[in-house]
Amino acid sequence: MKTITFLKALTIGMSLLILAGLVAVALKITDLRMKSKPLPIQSSEVTLVFPESIRDVLPCGEMLCVLTIGHESGRRLFVVNPDKGRAESIITFKETL
């Protein structure tokens, strides 16, 4: 009879320890979320020389593609990384006659 009482007490004690551990983990996770700072919005500028204008804005996978027309050297394609807020590359399409 003493063995069964001992096993019951041991089971209740272990259950309380597991519950206390789960509560501690949950508190730690919520504490980390409250301390995390949101990232500032990135911004950048691209100067278009007149009469250059934007023709199309299209998604390119994870990037954003902006096609312009009217530049003196031809059409240009800006591949913009939205996470960094800047143009990763500029591709110029030369127009020949």
Buried (B, 14 or more C-beta within 10 A) or exposed (E): EEEEEEEEEEEEEEEEEEEEEEEEEEEEEEEEEEEEEEEEEEEEEEEBEEEBEEEEEEEEEEBBBBBBBBBEEBBBBBBBBEEEEBBEEEEEEEEEE
